[in-house]
């Protein structure tokens, strides 16, 4: 790494200046997003420029580094993320998510309604992006509140815990998918480990925690009490479950096949092709178009209208991913990434805990789980290489940290507060604590898994 003139000016050693430069650039990113409300892509580019200048990169190489970071990260993700968005939109528009919810509630009955809502949030959360799932399924909670007389918050938290865990831990959601790409992890293995970690985390942060929230009173806004469709308009139960979970089945099957000793080169090539996440999502989307669309009499034009809406919704997330790639590449090209990795690796903190801590700190400062996860990945990526830790586990540890301590700078905090008509105190008591439990127990189970595998 070249020695920055600024380091010499302030009399700092290269190692100390590297830490100062990274801290200042991340601080600038925090200031721009949290205080100035700058669009995240612009904030990331500004932070990347600041980091490059502070670290003494040659001026002519800085734009090339930013372009490379954006192109490399988006190039491997844009098709997967967009296909996932369109797939989730189709699951929502077809009524499959509502069918899954109504079926699980019917099976478990009113006595186990929190368990049914926990499963609903998790199963529906796999194909649905968080905000879509929130808006789609919260009216179902209100409907159950009016039917059963149960407290709304105690019913909602298990559902939203399931959505949150799927959003933070499981591909093909944008943040874990981008982390898989940054760490060169295996998508199928990450999904498999994510499911193992998610289940006990979901139980503790969902129905178990919800038992402590029965005394919280809420006044849901009338605007949010509608939105459910007639049961006759919904697809069948098997069709809904099988199609919504198809990416999980396909990724699991493809990962299993790649582990088999296949002698035939042509067959091995076919298996590798089918195991590619982009191909998996293409197949899942094609099947969903047929089973939830064409087979039920819907026209292609109607289905594609929903796809256009989904792509508009996912565009801001793609821009966040692009910006994170720019900052990451500057850290790599300047040489500070490797040096920072050595310094962080020398700390008396396990690598997985370190990744979780970095993501947690950025989450508290910035609010966005996606920004927190991707920024943390750029900082701790060298630790993954130097420590030999399983990159899939680091994806999950950072995912857990990125969900921690949601508060007033997180849009999810305000959505929950306004939908359920809560005071700030009760929102912290329910929503913020639920997200924190997800982050803490998520890390605990990732650490346990790292010992067992």
Residue, then its C-alpha position, 0 to 999 in steps of 0.5 A: x500500500x502506498x503511503x498517503x501524503x496526509x499520513x506523513x503530514x500528520x505523522x501517522x504510521x501507515x497502519x494507523x492511517x489506514x484505520x483512520x481513513x476507513x473510519x473517516x470514510x465510513x463516518x462520512x457515509x453515515x453522515x451523508x445518509x443519516x443526517x443529510x438524507x443523501x441517496x445511498x448510491x451517491x453517498x457510497x461514491x462520495x465515501x469511496x472518493x474520500x477513502x481513495x484520496x485519504x489513502x493516497x491512490x493515484x488520481x487517474x486510477x480512482x474512477x477506474x476502481x469505482x467503475x470496477x467495483x460497481x460493475x463486478x458486484x452488480x454484474x454477478x447479482x443484477x439478474x438474480x436479484x431482479x428475477x427474485x423480485x419478479x418471482x416474489x411479486x408474482x407470489x404476492x399478486x397471485x394470492x399464493x402468500x395469502x393462501x399459505x397464511x390462511x391454510x397454516x392458520x386453519x391447520x393450527x387453529x386459534x389456540x396456536x395462532x402465533x405459531x401459524x403466523x410465525x410459519x406464515x412470515x417465514x415461508x412467505x418471507x422466502x420469496x417475498x421482499x420484506x416491504x412487500x411481505x409487510x404490506x401484504x400480510x399485516x392486513x391478515x393480522x388485523x383480520x385475525x385481531x378482529x375475529x379473535x380479540x387477541x392483542x395485535x402486537x403479540x400476533x404481529x411480532x411472530x409474523x414479522x420476525x419470520x419476514x425479518x429473518x428471511x430478509x437477513x439470512x436467506x438467499x435470494x434476498x438482496x443482502x445475503x445474495x450480495x454477501x455471498x457474491x462478495x465472499x465468494x460463498x456457495x449460494x446453496x450452502x448458505x441457504x442450507x446453513x441459513x435455514x438451520x440458524x433461522x429456525x431456532x432463532x425464529x422460535x425464540x424471537x417470534x412466538x416465545x418473545x411475543x408471549x411477553x407483549x400481550x399487555x401492549x395496546x395498539x390502535x391500528x389505523x383504519x387505512x391499513x385494515x383492508x387488503x385481503x382477497x376472497x378465498x375463491x380467488x386464491x390458488x390451491x394450497x399445494x400450488x401455493x406452497x410448492x411454487x413459493x418454495x421452489x427456489x429452496x427446493x431447486x437450490x437444495x437439490x442442485x447443491x446436493x448434486x454438485x457434491x456427488x462424484x460424477x464421472x461423465x463430463x457432460x453430466x457434470x457440466x449440466x449439473x454445474x449449469x443447473x446449480x447456478x443461482x441465475x438458472x435456478x431463479x429462471x426455472x422457478x420464475x418460469x414455473x410460477x408464471x405457468x402454475x400461478x398465472x397461465x394455468x389459472x387463466x391470467x394473461x401474460x400481459x397482466x403478469x408482466x405488468x406486475x414484473x415492471x412494478x417489482x423491478x421499479x421497487x428493487x431499483x433502489x436496492x440495486x443502487x445500494x449494492x452498486x455503491x457498496x461495490x464501489x467502496x469495497x473496490x477502493x479499499x481493495x485497490x488501495x491495499x488497505x483492505x489486506x492491511x485492515x484484514x491483518x489488523x482486524x484478524x489480530x484482534x482477540x475477537x473471533x472472526x464471526x463475532x467481528x463481522x457481526x459487531x461491524x455490521x451492528x455498529x453500522x446498522x445502529x448508525x445508518x438504519x438500513x440493514x442492506x447498507x449495514x451488511x454490504x458495508x461491513x462485508x467490504x471491511x471484513x472480507x480480508x478476515x474471511x480469507x486470512x482466517x479460513x472461516x467458512x464464508x457462508x457462516x460469515x454471510x449469516x453472522x453479518x446478516x444477524x448483525x445487520x438486523x440489530x437494534x432497529x430504531x428511529x433511523x430505520x424505515x421498518x421501525x416507523x412502518x410498524x409504529x404507524x400501522x399498529x398505532x403505537x407509542x415510541x416506548x411500545x415500538x421500542x419494547x416490541x419491534x426494536x427488541x424483536x430485531x435485537x433478539x433476532x440479531x443476538x440469537x442469530x449470532x449464537x446459533x451461527x457460532x454453534x453451527x461453526x463448532x459443529x461443522 
